[in-house]
Amino acid sequence: MSVEEIESAVSKLSEPELSRFIRWFEEFAADEWDRQIETDIRAGRLDAAGKRADEQFEAGNCTPL
């Protein structure tokens, strides 16, 4: 199914169906985000950013929330 076909199908949903689809898609997108972050963490792609954050914290460059 193409993106255009999906867009067409979504545009034809009733209001209750669209609300249900939106809730489903938001959960789907959040789960995909979580999977990607986990993949990036395991691959070490966030190590440099974490190191910089630790250095800034240790240098006192952070403010309490």
N, C-alpha and C positions, 0 to 999 in steps of 0.2 A: 504494500500500500504506500502510495506517495504522500508527501507532506501536503500537497494540494488536496488530495482525497481526504486526508484526516481533517484539514481545515474546513473543507466543505461539510463533512459529516458533523463536526463540532458546531458549525454555524446553524445546523438544522435541529439541534437539541432543544427540547423544551426547557423552561426555566428550572424546574426541579432536576431534570437530567443534567443540565449544565452545572448546577451547584454540586451535584454528586460527582460529576467528572472533575470539576475543579478540586474538590477535596481529595479525590483519588490522585490526581496529577501532582498536587502539592506534596503528598506523602511519597509518591514515586520519586519526585525530584529530590526531596530531602534524603531519601534512602540512597539515591545515586550519588549525591554529594558526600554522604558518609562513606560510601564505598571508595570513592575517589580519594578522599582524605586519608583513609586507612591505607590505600595502595601507595600514596605519596609518602606517608610516614614510614611504611615498611621499606620503601626504596631509598629512604634517606633524603628525599627531596626537600624536607623541611628542617633538616639539621642545621643549616647555616642560619636560617631565620631564628630558630630556637636559641642558638649560640649567641646571636646578636641581642636577643631579648634578655637572656641571662646576664650578658655583659652590661647592658643598660641598667638592669635592676641592681646589680652589684655596685655599679658606679653611682647609684642613688638618683638616677634619672627617671624615676617612676613616682607617681603620686597615688596615694591611697584612694580607693573608690568610695 
